[in-house]
């Protein structure tokens, strides 16, 4: 694993969450998230994120959709 050097002055925590409905064979729900510690750079109406993943999880939920 390789971590990049970050600026402490503009350090932020970013959390990205996504879900997948009825994508499994048993029609169950799947959810995942990633927690990133990083710096953002604004480019026009978009942003570039430079950071390090500190935690991620992908799990199947018991709820059936």
C-alpha positions in Angstrom: 0.0 0.0 0.0 1.2 3.5 -0.8 -0.1 6.6 1.0 0.4 10.1 -0.4 1.4 13.2 1.6 -1.5 15.5 2.3 -1.8 19.2 3.3 -3.1 19.4 6.9 -4.4 23.0 6.3 -7.1 21.8 3.9 -7.6 18.2 5.0 -11.2 16.9 4.8 -13.0 13.6 5.4 -15.0 12.3 2.4 -17.5 9.5 2.5 -18.9 7.9 -0.7 -21.9 5.6 -0.5 -23.6 3.5 -3.2 -26.3 0.9 -3.2 -27.3 -1.8 -5.7 -30.9 -3.0 -5.7 -31.8 -6.6 -6.6 -28.4 -7.2 -8.3 -27.8 -10.5 -6.6 -29.3 -13.9 -7.7 -31.6 -13.9 -4.6 -32.8 -10.3 -5.4 -31.1 -8.9 -2.2 -29.8 -5.4 -1.6 -26.0 -4.6 -1.6 -24.4 -1.5 -0.2 -20.9 -0.2 -0.1 -19.0 2.8 1.2 -15.5 4.3 1.1 -14.0 6.7 3.7 -11.3 8.9 2.3 -9.0 11.4 4.0 -7.9 14.0 1.5 -7.5 17.4 -0.1 -9.8 18.7 -2.9 -8.9 20.9 -5.8 -11.6 22.9 -7.6 -11.5 22.7 -11.4 -14.3 24.7 -13.1 -17.5 23.1 -11.8 -15.8 19.8 -10.9 -13.3 18.9 -8.2 -10.2 16.7 -8.1 -9.7 14.6 -4.9 -6.2 13.7 -3.8 -6.3 11.4 -0.8 -5.9 8.1 1.0 -8.6 5.5 1.6 -8.8 4.9 5.3 -11.8 2.4 5.3 -14.1 0.6 2.8 -16.9 -1.9 3.2 -19.1 -3.8 0.7 -21.9 -5.8 2.3 -25.0 -7.7 1.4 -28.1 -6.6 3.3 -30.8 -9.0 4.4 -33.6 -6.9 3.0 -35.1 -8.2 -0.2 -36.3 -5.7 -2.8 
